[in-house]
């Protein structure tokens, strides 16, 4: 049978999602925990591999198993075998045609910037930090140039292995709440480092280094070298993944509440 599950994790002390030989990964922790629950080797497929330091409020996986467990057993069993910075929130049997990555129709990310002269303390690793005052209105103006279906070559990592650089950016919102600047971004899918590179461009605009129209220039250049600095992984959260209703994957999207 095929089981889908929803995970939450703090990415601060992980090398990223993907299993690696000599580094701690979310995938390894999750597979080891589920294998103990199933008493057989479990290999999982993820909706989207997050980078080192990136957090997830709603990450989706699927795996195949011959072992029958109810939802409660999968959830409680996994949580009891997972480290403190990973939790399994939901699990359930799904149609054999479901695929955590390829069945997804939309993904939501949230990037949080602490914008004050002094670096963060208790939020270290959970927010990005910019000491220069950011103009959120200018950032929002620049963001509008990126909405729509475009070639996002200027916003992809040099190591990105995606076959096509074209993505549909459906929404991009910048808002200030006190000392925090929030960037919320929604697309059908993302390229490697795409969110962080967009955040980097918008932060340069917000700091007054560039005019809002620079975002359009970077997009049209289709050249990563024109896109400026990649923003830190600190402060980046995968908050929601959308699927067709036929698969009955619950929507557990939540706000991170850092204001």
Secondary structure, DSSP 4 states (H G I P E B T S, - for coil): -EEEEEEEE-GGGSSBSS-BTTB--HHHHHHHHHHHHHTS----EESSPPBTT-EEEEEEEEEE-S----HHHHHHHHHHHS-TTEEEEEEEEE-TT--TTTTEEEEEEEEEEEESSS--STTBTTBEEE-S---HHHHHHHHGGG-EEEE-GGGS-TT---S--EEEEEEEEEEEETTEEEEEEEES---TTHHHHHHHHHHHHHTTSS-TTHHHHHHHHT-GGGS-PPPPSTTEEEEEEEE-GGG------------
